[in-house]
Amino acid sequence: MKKLITLLSILLVNLSFSQQFETGNVIADFGKTVAVPHAKFEVDTSLVYKVVFDIDRNFNPSEVNKLAETAARFLNMHEKAGVDPENIHIALVFHGSATKDVLDDFSYTKAYPDTKNNPNTPLLTALANAGVELILCGQSAAYHNLKPEDVHKDVKYALSAMTALVQLQANDYQLIKF
């Protein structure tokens, strides 16, 4: 009995200190965040954030690309921290094995026959609706035999990922690479 009480006490203490991830105000269905009230590195809410995410790989074809979802998390957590969403400019550059993650549902199911649709479609749509630029490497698209009509309607082609990344950084976008 003492062991059970001790175990329950530990569990309750851990639950009372655990943080709850919450949906965001900008992208409600993706990019859950948690408040960090003890953060000593404060968010500069007056800054204009210009960020480019280098999305170069995918994971499980039946799940949302976790790297792409990070953009939703970035938007949500900074808005909750007090940054005006108008001051958050984000671009995602897809290349490498992540190239197929921007396919439309029909083309995605041909590429991944075990899937019913592209799990990234709702995320891509939500990001585009929030003003995020979705950029596809033209070289990777050619390598993977993708045609413009096969990709999500909000994705635009670049000559290459290298070109897009260099140009965006030349325009003061900060690179986030995981």
Secondary structure, 3 states (H helix, E strand, C coil): CHHHHHHHHHHHHHHHHCCCCECCCCCCCCCCECCCCCCCCCCCCCCCEEEEEEECCCCCCCCCCHHHHHHHHHHHHHHHCCCCHHHEEEEEEECHHHHHHHECHHHHHHHCCCCCCCCCHHHHHHHHHCCCEEEEEHHHHHHCCCCHHHECCCEEEECCHHHHHHHHHHCCCEEECC
